Amino acid sequence: MRRRTALVWAAAAVVGIAGGGVAVTELTAPAAGGSTPEDAALPRATATITRGDLVSSTSVDGTLGYSRKRKLNAGASGTLTWIAGSGSTIGRGEKLYAVDGHEVRLMYGTEPMYRELKRGDKGTDVRQLKRNLRELGHNSALADDDAFTAGTEAAVRRWQKEHGLEQTGRIGPGQIAFAPGPVRVQSAGAAVGDRIGPGQHVMTTTSSDRIVELNVKVSEAALAEEGTKVEVELPDGTTTPGTVASVGTTARTGDDPGDKTPGSR
């Protein structure tokens, strides 16, 4: 019995210190009647233990959707003559809607388009405009600063010429709208033929990236840390890799049957 206990303990100790390139001697009990000189001369059997990752997993139902829902408001007065359809994805330089036949196109930026920009203006919106003009190929030499220069004006004129607009060198909410990146049209806030004005809701947009929102038990929160790699099973049965992008910090009581918090239901 002592020998058996010692062997089990020795095996457990090896597993506990397993690491790359560790050679472990096979533990064997002598045959009944003892070992022989021939047995002693035989080489010991060895096995290499490799280092691996411990994996924990759980399955949680979630809601498939899109992030960064926001309202897009009109920048000009007139009749809505065209609007992108629900579900369509709009990228940099593409049409969002049109008022009196004048198209409003998307440019990337976090600050909304709230004024007409012209030579001599300064601000974050000017910097955003210049970055977009560079990306759209209208002047790769524009400085990455917040000054609307003669070079910026020339780039705006080229952009206006490309889209058949009057080449004024000025640009405003009636021509462009800013969003952080490509947008997906979730729904229209107005219909073609409606009269609209500045600040009126035209459409609701989201990001073009798919996300899954889910509720995780507090006891399983360690499995949902930011940056954790996950596998998502889609409604059609296919799977796709994903990464935990954000984790909420608010917990709700009463959702867990095992929750014994006073007052919970």
C-alpha positions as CSV (number, residue, x, y, z in Angstrom):
1,M,0.0,0.0,0.0
2,R,2.8,2.4,0.8
3,R,4.3,1.8,-2.7
4,R,1.0,2.6,-4.4
5,T,0.6,5.8,-2.4
6,A,4.1,7.0,-3.3
7,L,3.6,6.3,-7.0
8,V,0.3,8.2,-7.1
9,W,1.9,11.2,-5.3
10,A,4.9,11.1,-7.6
11,A,2.7,11.1,-10.7
12,A,0.7,14.1,-9.4
13,A,3.8,16.1,-8.7
14,V,5.0,15.6,-12.3
15,V,1.7,16.9,-13.7
16,G,1.9,19.9,-11.4
17,I,5.3,21.0,-12.8
18,A,4.7,20.0,-16.4
19,G,6.7,22.2,-18.8
20,G,8.2,22.2,-22.2
21,G,11.0,19.7,-22.7
22,V,10.6,18.0,-19.3
23,A,11.5,14.3,-19.5
24,V,9.5,12.1,-17.1
25,T,10.7,8.7,-16.1
26,E,8.0,6.0,-16.4
27,L,7.1,4.7,-12.9
28,T,6.8,0.9,-12.9
29,A,6.4,-1.6,-10.1
30,P,8.8,-4.6,-10.0
31,A,7.4,-7.9,-11.1
32,A,6.5,-10.5,-8.4
33,G,9.7,-12.2,-7.4
34,G,11.9,-9.1,-7.8
35,S,13.9,-7.6,-10.6
36,T,16.6,-9.4,-12.5
37,P,20.0,-8.1,-13.7
38,E,18.7,-8.2,-17.2
39,D,15.8,-5.9,-16.1
40,A,18.2,-3.5,-14.5
41,A,20.2,-3.2,-17.7
42,L,17.2,-2.2,-19.7
43,P,16.9,1.6,-20.5
44,R,14.3,3.6,-18.7
45,A,11.2,4.6,-20.8
46,T,10.7,8.4,-21.1
47,A,8.0,10.7,-22.3
48,T,8.2,14.4,-23.1
49,I,5.5,16.7,-21.5
50,T,4.7,19.7,-23.6
51,R,3.3,23.0,-22.2
52,G,-0.3,23.8,-23.2
53,D,-3.1,26.2,-22.3
54,L,-5.9,25.3,-20.0
55,V,-9.2,26.0,-21.6
56,S,-12.5,26.9,-19.9
57,S,-15.6,27.2,-22.0
58,T,-19.3,28.0,-21.6
59,S,-22.2,28.5,-24.0
60,V,-24.4,31.6,-23.8
61,D,-27.2,32.7,-26.0
62,G,-26.8,36.3,-27.4
63,T,-28.5,38.8,-29.7
64,L,-26.9,39.4,-33.0
65,G,-26.9,43.1,-34.0
66,Y,-24.8,46.2,-34.8
67,S,-23.0,48.7,-32.7
68,R,-22.9,52.5,-32.5
69,K,-26.6,53.3,-33.2
70,R,-27.0,57.0,-33.9
71,K,-29.4,59.5,-35.6
72,L,-28.3,61.3,-38.7
73,N,-29.9,64.7,-39.1
74,A,-30.4,66.8,-42.2
75,G,-28.0,69.6,-43.0
76,A,-30.1,71.5,-45.5
77,S,-33.7,72.6,-46.2
78,G,-35.7,71.3,-49.1
79,T,-37.4,68.2,-50.4
80,L,-35.9,64.8,-49.8
81,T,-35.4,63.4,-53.3
82,W,-33.4,60.2,-52.5
83,I,-32.3,58.2,-49.5
84,A,-30.2,55.1,-49.1
85,G,-32.2,52.0,-48.4
86,S,-32.5,50.2,-45.1
87,G,-29.7,47.6,-44.7
88,S,-27.4,49.3,-47.1
89,T,-23.8,50.0,-46.1
90,I,-22.3,53.5,-46.9
91,G,-18.6,54.1,-47.1
92,R,-16.4,57.2,-47.4
93,G,-17.5,59.4,-50.3
94,E,-20.7,57.5,-51.0
95,K,-24.3,59.0,-51.0
96,L,-26.4,59.1,-47.9
97,Y,-29.4,61.1,-49.1
98,A,-30.2,64.0,-51.5
99,V,-32.2,67.2,-50.9
100,D,-33.6,69.0,-54.0
101,G,-31.4,66.7,-56.0
102,H,-28.2,67.7,-54.2
103,E,-26.4,64.7,-52.7
104,V,-25.0,64.5,-49.2
105,R,-22.0,62.2,-49.0
106,L,-20.3,60.5,-46.1
107,M,-16.9,61.4,-44.7
108,Y,-15.2,59.9,-41.7
109,G,-14.9,61.9,-38.5
110,T,-16.1,62.0,-34.9
111,E,-17.2,65.7,-34.9
112,P,-20.5,66.4,-36.7
113,M,-20.7,68.7,-39.7
114,Y,-22.3,71.8,-38.3
115,R,-21.1,74.7,-40.4
116,E,-19.9,75.7,-43.8
117,L,-16.1,75.5,-44.0
118,K,-14.0,78.0,-46.1
119,R,-10.5,79.4,-46.4
120,G,-9.3,80.8,-43.1
121,D,-11.4,78.5,-40.8
122,K,-9.8,76.4,-38.2
123,G,-11.0,73.5,-36.1
124,T,-11.3,69.7,-35.6
125,D,-13.9,69.6,-38.4
126,V,-11.3,71.2,-40.8
127,R,-8.8,68.5,-39.8
128,Q,-11.3,65.8,-40.5
129,L,-12.2,67.3,-43.9
130,K,-8.5,67.4,-44.9
131,R,-7.9,63.8,-43.9
132,N,-10.9,62.7,-46.1
133,L,-9.8,64.8,-49.1
134,R,-6.4,63.1,-48.9
135,E,-7.9,59.6,-48.6
136,L,-10.2,60.4,-51.6
137,G,-7.2,61.4,-53.7
138,H,-7.8,65.1,-54.0
139,N,-4.5,66.3,-52.5
140,S,-2.1,63.9,-50.9
141,A,0.1,66.7,-49.7
142,L,-2.4,68.4,-47.5
143,A,-1.0,69.0,-44.0
144,D,-2.6,67.1,-41.1
145,D,-3.7,70.2,-39.2
146,D,-6.8,72.2,-38.5
147,A,-6.2,75.1,-40.9
148,F,-8.4,75.6,-44.0
149,T,-5.7,76.8,-46.4
150,A,-5.5,77.6,-50.1
151,G,-4.5,74.0,-50.7
152,T,-7.6,72.8,-48.9
153,E,-9.8,75.1,-51.0
154,A,-8.3,73.7,-54.2
155,A,-8.9,70.1,-53.0
156,V,-12.5,71.0,-52.2
157,R,-12.9,72.4,-55.7
158,R,-11.6,69.2,-57.2
159,W,-14.0,67.1,-55.0
160,Q,-16.9,69.3,-56.1
161,K,-15.9,69.0,-59.8
162,E,-15.8,65.2,-59.5
163,H,-19.4,65.2,-58.2
164,G,-20.8,67.8,-60.7
165,L,-21.2,70.5,-58.1
166,E,-20.5,74.2,-58.3
167,Q,-16.8,74.7,-57.6
168,T,-17.0,77.2,-54.8
169,G,-14.2,75.9,-52.7
170,R,-16.6,76.0,-49.7
171,I,-18.2,72.9,-48.2
172,G,-21.0,72.4,-45.7
173,P,-23.7,70.3,-44.2
174,G,-25.6,70.4,-47.4
175,Q,-22.8,68.4,-49.1
176,I,-21.2,66.1,-46.5
177,A,-21.9,64.5,-43.2
178,F,-19.4,63.0,-40.7
179,A,-19.6,59.6,-39.0
180,P,-16.8,57.6,-37.3
181,G,-16.6,55.1,-40.1
182,P,-18.7,53.2,-42.6
183,V,-22.4,53.1,-41.6
184,R,-25.3,50.8,-42.1
185,V,-28.7,52.3,-42.6
186,Q,-31.0,50.8,-40.0
187,S,-34.1,52.8,-40.8
188,A,-35.3,56.0,-42.6
189,G,-36.6,58.9,-40.6
190,A,-38.2,60.5,-43.6
191,A,-39.5,59.5,-47.0
192,V,-38.8,60.7,-50.4
193,G,-41.0,63.7,-51.1
194,D,-41.0,64.9,-47.5
195,R,-39.9,68.4,-46.7
196,I,-37.0,68.5,-44.3
197,G,-34.8,71.1,-42.7
198,P,-31.5,71.4,-40.7
199,G,-31.6,69.2,-37.6
200,Q,-34.5,67.1,-38.8
201,H,-34.1,63.3,-38.4
202,V,-33.3,61.7,-41.8
203,M,-32.1,58.2,-40.9
204,T,-30.9,56.0,-38.1
205,T,-27.5,54.4,-38.7
206,T,-25.3,51.8,-37.0
207,S,-21.7,50.7,-37.5
208,S,-21.2,48.2,-40.3
209,D,-19.6,45.7,-37.8
210,R,-21.7,42.8,-36.5
211,I,-21.7,42.3,-32.7
212,V,-23.3,39.9,-30.3
213,E,-24.7,41.2,-27.0
214,L,-25.2,38.7,-24.2
215,N,-25.7,38.5,-20.5
216,V,-23.2,36.5,-18.5
217,K,-23.5,35.2,-14.9
218,V,-21.3,36.9,-12.5
219,S,-19.8,33.5,-11.6
220,E,-18.7,33.2,-15.3
221,A,-17.5,36.8,-15.7
222,A,-13.8,35.7,-15.9
223,L,-14.6,34.0,-19.2
224,A,-15.7,37.3,-20.8
225,E,-12.7,39.6,-20.2
226,E,-11.9,42.2,-22.9
227,G,-9.7,40.7,-25.6
228,T,-10.9,37.1,-24.9
229,K,-11.1,35.0,-28.1
230,V,-14.5,33.4,-28.6
231,E,-16.3,31.3,-31.2
232,V,-19.8,32.5,-32.4
233,E,-22.3,30.2,-33.8
234,L,-24.6,32.1,-36.2
235,P,-28.3,31.4,-36.8
236,D,-27.5,29.4,-39.9
237,G,-25.3,27.0,-37.9
238,T,-22.0,28.3,-39.2
239,T,-19.3,29.5,-36.8
240,T,-17.0,32.5,-36.9
241,P,-14.3,33.7,-34.6
242,G,-14.8,36.8,-32.4
243,T,-13.2,38.9,-29.7
244,V,-14.8,40.3,-26.5
245,A,-14.8,44.1,-27.2
246,S,-16.3,45.4,-24.0
247,V,-17.8,44.2,-20.8
248,G,-20.4,46.1,-18.8
249,T,-19.9,46.8,-15.1
250,T,-23.5,46.7,-13.8
251,A,-24.8,43.5,-12.4
252,R,-28.5,42.7,-11.9
253,T,-29.9,40.7,-9.1
254,G,-32.6,38.1,-9.3
255,D,-31.8,36.7,-12.8
256,D,-29.8,33.8,-11.3
257,P,-32.0,31.1,-9.7
258,G,-29.3,30.6,-7.2
259,D,-29.3,34.3,-6.2
260,K,-30.3,34.5,-2.6
261,T,-30.0,38.3,-2.3
262,P,-32.7,39.7,0.0
263,G,-35.5,41.3,-2.0
264,S,-34.6,39.5,-5.3
265,R,-37.2,37.5,-7.2
